[in-house]
Amino acid sequence: MAFLEIASEVFERVWEARFAAVVALGVDNRRSAPLAAERLALAIDAVAANFGERDPKLHPAIAAWRETFRDLGWSPSTYQSSVEALVRRTLKGKPPPSINSAVDLANSVSLRYLVPIGAHDLGTAPLGITVRLARPGDCFLPMGDGPAEVPEPGEIVYAHASDVRTRRWVWRQSRTGLVTPDTTDLLFPIDGFAHVTESALHLAAAELATLVEDLLGGEVRVWWLDPASPRAPA
C-alpha cells in the first residue's frame, strides 16, 4: 500500500508530470487556527499585489496547466486547474475563506508558489490514493449535495479504489475525504511539471511540511514522485 501512487499510464499521457506527497500523521488540526488563517490572508494579499491587472492565464505556472488540459482534450476555460481558479477568485475579491488550519495552510502555500495542492483525510483512504485514468465503475461525489457523477473514460483522476476524489486531475475535489478539524492523518498532493514548475513544487512541499509540523504537530514526511519513483510508500 502507498499513501500516494502515480499509475504509469498517467506518465504515458503526460511524461512531464511531477508530484510531491506531503504526508502528516498524528496532527492536531484544531491547533494554531489564527496563525494558519493569518498565513492565508498574507498569501491572498500577495496575489492581489503581484498580479494587479495581469490575466492569470499569462503566468507560466498557470499557462502550463491550461496547455496540458488542452492537450488532454479538456477546455481550459471550462475546466480550470485548482490553482488558476484560486487565483481568479482572489483577484475578483472572493478569496478562499478560512476553513481549518490544514486547509488554510495548503491554500496559502498554493497561492504563494502557484501550484495545485490538495488536502485529503487519510482516515477515509485506508487503501491509499492513486492517480490514474478513470475506468468503468468509478464514481465522483461533488461538493454539496449534488448527484454522483461518472468521470469520462480515460480522465486523469485521484481515486481511492472506485471512489474518485479529484476529477480532471486538479480540477475539482469531491466531498469524500474532506479534511475537517477532527482529521489527524493527511495527504497533501502537490502537482507540477518538469522544467516548468518543478522548482516551485519542491519549495512548496518543503514549506508546507515545515508549517504543518511546526503549527499542527505530528510526524510529517515528503516524497517526490516521477516516472522513476511513482510511489509514496506507507
C-alpha positions in Angstrom: 0.0 0.0 0.0 1.2 3.6 -0.7 -0.1 6.9 0.6 0.0 8.1 -3.0 0.9 6.2 -6.2 1.0 7.5 -9.7 0.0 4.9 -12.3 2.4 4.6 -15.3 -0.5 5.4 -17.6 -0.5 8.9 -16.3 3.1 9.5 -17.2 2.5 7.9 -20.6 -0.1 10.6 -21.1 2.0 13.4 -19.6 5.6 12.4 -19.1 6.5 15.9 -17.7 4.1 15.4 -14.7 5.7 15.6 -11.3 4.3 15.2 -7.9 5.1 15.8 -4.2 3.3 13.9 -1.4 3.4 15.7 1.9 2.0 13.2 4.5 1.2 14.3 8.0 0.3 11.8 10.7 -1.0 12.5 14.1 -1.6 16.2 13.7 -3.9 18.4 15.8 -6.0 20.2 13.2 -7.6 22.4 15.9 -4.3 24.0 16.8 -3.0 27.3 15.5 -6.1 28.3 13.6 -5.4 32.1 13.9 -1.9 31.6 12.7 -2.9 29.5 9.7 -5.7 31.9 8.8 -3.1 34.8 9.0 -0.8 32.9 6.6 -3.7 32.5 4.2 -4.6 36.2 4.5 -1.0 37.2 3.7 -0.9 34.9 0.6 -4.2 36.4 -0.6 -2.8 40.0 -0.3 0.4 39.0 -2.1 -1.5 37.6 -5.0 -3.6 40.7 -5.4 -0.4 42.8 -5.3 1.7 40.6 -7.6 -0.9 40.1 -10.3 -2.6 43.5 -10.4 -4.4 43.7 -13.7 -2.5 40.8 -15.2 -4.5 38.0 -16.7 -3.7 34.8 -14.6 -3.6 32.7 -17.7 -0.5 34.5 -18.9 1.6 33.4 -15.9 3.8 30.5 -16.9 2.8 28.4 -13.9 -0.9 28.7 -14.9 -0.4 28.6 -18.6 1.3 25.2 -18.2 -1.9 23.7 -16.8 -4.0 25.3 -19.5 -1.8 23.9 -22.2 -1.8 20.4 -20.7 -5.6 20.4 -20.2 -5.9 21.5 -23.8 -3.6 18.6 -24.9 -5.7 16.2 -22.9 -8.9 17.4 -24.7 -10.3 19.5 -21.8 -11.2 23.1 -22.4 -9.0 25.1 -20.1 -11.7 27.8 -19.9 -14.4 25.3 -18.8 -12.1 23.2 -16.6 -9.6 25.4 -14.8 -6.9 23.9 -12.7 -7.5 24.5 -9.0 -4.6 27.0 -8.7 -6.0 29.1 -11.6 -9.5 29.0 -10.0 -8.0 30.0 -6.6 -6.1 32.9 -8.1 -9.0 34.1 -10.2 -11.4 34.1 -7.2 -8.8 36.0 -5.2 -8.4 38.7 -7.9 -12.2 39.0 -8.1 -12.4 39.8 -4.4 -13.7 36.3 -3.5 -10.6 34.7 -2.0 -10.7 31.2 -0.3 -12.3 31.5 3.1 -10.6 30.3 6.2 -11.8 26.6 6.7 -9.5 24.9 9.2 -5.7 25.0 9.9 -4.6 22.3 7.5 -6.7 23.6 4.6 -5.7 27.2 5.2 -2.0 26.3 5.2 -2.4 24.3 1.9 -4.3 27.2 0.2 -1.7 29.7 1.4 1.2 27.7 0.0 -0.7 27.0 -3.2 -1.2 30.8 -3.7 2.4 31.6 -2.8 4.0 29.2 -5.2 1.2 28.9 -7.8 1.0 25.1 -7.7 -2.2 23.0 -7.1 -2.3 21.5 -3.6 -5.0 19.1 -2.5 -5.9 18.1 1.1 -7.2 14.6 1.8 -8.2 12.9 5.0 -6.2 9.6 5.0 -8.5 8.2 7.6 -11.0 7.8 4.7 -8.5 6.2 2.4 -7.1 3.0 4.1 -6.0 1.7 0.6 -4.2 4.9 -0.2 -4.8 7.2 -3.1 -3.9 6.6 -6.8 -3.6 9.0 -9.6 -4.8 7.0 -12.7 -7.1 7.1 -15.6 -10.8 6.8 -15.0 -12.4 3.4 -15.6 -15.8 1.8 -15.5 -17.4 1.7 -12.0 -15.8 4.9 -10.9 -18.0 7.4 -9.0 -17.4 11.1 -8.0 -19.5 12.9 -5.4 -19.3 16.7 -6.0 -19.2 19.3 -3.2 -22.5 20.0 -1.5 -25.4 17.5 -2.1 -25.2 17.2 -5.8 -25.8 13.9 -7.5 -23.0 11.4 -8.2 -21.0 11.9 -11.4 -19.3 9.4 -13.6 -15.9 10.6 -14.9 -15.2 10.3 -18.6 -13.3 7.2 -19.6 -9.5 8.0 -19.6 -9.9 11.1 -17.5 -7.0 11.6 -15.1 -8.3 11.2 -11.5 -7.2 10.9 -7.9 -9.0 7.8 -6.6 -9.4 5.6 -3.6 -10.5 2.3 -5.2 -13.5 3.3 -7.3 -14.2 6.5 -5.2 -12.9 9.4 -7.3 -11.5 12.1 -5.0 -10.5 14.6 -7.7 -11.8 14.9 -11.3 -9.8 16.0 -14.3 -6.5 15.8 -12.4 -6.6 19.0 -10.4 -9.9 20.5 -11.4 -12.5 19.7 -8.8 -12.3 17.8 -5.5 -15.1 15.6 -4.1 -16.9 15.9 -0.8 -15.5 12.4 0.1 -12.4 12.6 2.3 -12.6 16.3 3.1 -10.3 17.5 5.8 -12.1 18.6 9.0 -10.9 19.9 12.4 -11.0 16.2 13.6 -8.7 15.0 10.9 -5.4 13.6 12.2 -3.8 12.0 9.2 -3.5 13.9 6.0 -2.1 13.7 2.5 -1.3 16.9 0.6 -0.5 16.1 -3.0 1.2 18.8 -5.0 1.3 18.7 -8.8 3.7 20.3 -11.3 5.7 19.8 -14.4 9.3 19.1 -15.1 11.3 22.2 -16.2 8.3 24.5 -15.6 7.0 24.3 -12.0 9.3 21.7 -10.6 11.3 24.2 -8.5 8.1 25.7 -7.2 6.9 22.1 -6.4 9.9 21.4 -4.2 9.8 24.8 -2.5 6.0 24.4 -1.8 6.4 20.9 -0.4 9.2 21.9 1.9 7.4 25.0 3.2 4.1 23.2 3.7 5.8 20.3 5.6 7.6 22.8 7.9 4.4 24.8 8.5 2.3 21.7 9.3 4.9 20.2 11.6 5.5 23.5 13.4 1.9 24.5 13.8 -0.1 21.3 13.9 2.5 18.8 15.3 2.6 15.2 14.3 5.1 13.4 12.0 5.5 14.9 8.5 7.3 13.3 5.6 7.8 14.3 2.0 8.1 12.2 -1.1 9.0 13.3 -4.7 7.2 11.3 -7.4 8.2 10.9 -11.0 8.3 8.2 -13.7 11.3 6.5 -11.9 9.8 6.8 -8.4 6.0 6.8 -8.6 5.1 5.7 -5.0 5.0 7.3 -1.6 5.0 4.0 0.4 3.1 3.8 3.7 
